[in-house]
Amino acid sequence: MTFTGSGTKTASSTGTLTSNDCAKWDANGNAIDAGSPCSSVASGTAGQFAFYSATGSALTAHTLAATDIPALNYQAPLTFTGTGAQTASSTGKGAPSDCAMWDANGNIVDAGAPCGSGSGGGGISAPSSTTVGNVPQFSNTTGTALSAGLGVVTTVGTPGADTNVPTEKSVRTAIAAAVTASGNLPAQTGSAGYLTTNGSVAGWGNIATGASGALDCATVPGVCDIVTAIVPLKPAANAWTGANDFSGAAFLRLVTGAGAPTTGCSAAANAGSVYMRNDAQTTGASLYVCSQTGSGTYSWELAQVPRASTLPVFNAAGNAMSDHMVSGRNSFFTSTATITFSGSAAFTSANSYACTANDLSSATAVLVTQTSGTSVTFSITGGSSTDNFSYICVGN
């Protein structure tokens, strides 16, 4: 006896055996007829489906395609409400009469309230009766129910009704009629101007101005402006021709600056200009006036007396001078003494003043040397080198 494999047992059989039928084990370990041929499955790839491609027991591998699945409307006994190719899904049964709505996942869910209730359905309830052309209104401050609303009218009535809404054209027509009607605004024609009235008649034109001439409403129609020749402007150079009284003011401040003025006084047009020095640091040396100091010559002069004395200074012709005087006593030191002028005592230059001196200790002549407007040296050639002396200097 030979064997088909490596087994050490011989299979027993019972019953009728049919050619080409499959064999199977019975409960007693016998190989018996399976009652039909064995199925044949062709080889395939991962993801394919096995199907019967013909009558029999052979299975064939197949890749599923979209055309293999029939349309939904072919799947009897389903029927559809429209032409859509998708079936709506739902997560649960809704309450009777409630509205349905889509959730975020594409399911139909219960809206939580009947349609048109204003509590979740989102619908609007129409009024029980309507009027053609009316603008509907909400019936209450809450909910979604509408009333018949306001009527739309094409003419504006007198006095009108709060239940109507006029059209744009009707409003424009009413305004135009009111403007041109007797007793209302006059029609604006001609040059630009202002609406004026004398209390009984209204018209368009320039505003009537007073006799002062300070307001000009005629040069440019419809525009009024001040006349700068009459009304001064703060940033402008104004020429004052009238007598102006500032006595009621708390104070009057002049032009101020550091140091004595050096410009702005060179012509007749500058005469009378006033300047206040703000850093004199002494008395009688702050206020300057532009004056004519010679034929065709103009210069700044101190308008204050820089000392307690009011002794005037005149020239040989008897004309008052703007000079000042400096006097004093001193002692020589090794026969010389230098005097320095400062503040209001200073003179313009070495040649703008003259000094004289007397030796108070002996009959000795005193020599004067004017070095500059702020320095003069006195010296003696006889007497004691420490004699006392007095001096007077006058000039500008």
Buried (B, 14 or more C-beta within 10 A) or exposed (E): EEEEEEEEEEEEEEEEEEEEBEEEEEEEEBBBBEEEBEEEEEEBEEEEEBEEEEEEEBBBBBEEEEEEEEEEEEEEEEEEEEEEEEEEEEEEEBEEEBBEBEEEEEEBBBBBBBBBBBBBBBBBBEBEEEEEEBEBEBBEEEBBBBBBBBBBBEEBEEEEEEEBEBEEEBEEBBEEEEEEEEEEEEEEEEEEBBEEEEEEEEEBBBEEBEEEEEBBBBEEBEEBEEEEEEEEEEEEEEEEEEEEEEEEEEEEEEEEBEEBBEEBBEEEEBEEBEBBBEEBEEEBBBBBBBBBBEEEEBBBBBBBBBBEEEEEBEEEEEEEEBBBBBEEEBEBEEBEBEBEBEEBBBBBEBEEBEBEBBBBBEEBEBEBEBEBBBBBBBBBEEBBEEBBBBBEBBBB
